[in-house]
Each structure stands twice: as C-alpha cells, then as structure tokens.
Amino acid sequence: MPPVKKIVMWLVVVFLLYAILTSPQSAADIFGSAWDVLSNGVRNIAEFFDSLLRG
C-alpha cells in the first residue's frame, strides 16, 4: 500500500476514535443509522433476487 493510503487510513482511524471519545452518543446514533441503511439494503437485494427466482 502506498504511503499516502496508509496516512489517510490512519487519519480516518484517529478521527473516528476522536469522534467516539468526544461524543459517544452521537457516534452511536450515526453507527445505528448506518447499520439500518446497510441492513435494509441487504434485505432489499435479497427480496429482489428472491422475486427473480420465483418468477
């Protein structure tokens, strides 16, 4: 991995840790919302393929 990608990755990790430590409730709310979006997307994709297979 080029050095730029490593630096950016470490900056993202440090920012996430900072956000969690300074405002844990907001970080939890954001994570919960992102998890809901992800789980709904997976559920919708599964329903799409299920309807394709059933005809």
VENRACOR-V380376 format. One record per pair of residues at least 12 apart in sequence whose C-alpha atoms are under 7 Angstrom apart, sorted by sequence separation. I is the first residue (numbers start at 1). J is the second residue. D is the distance in Angstrom with one decimal. If there is no record, write none. Layout:
((I J D) (I J D))
//
This chain:
none
//
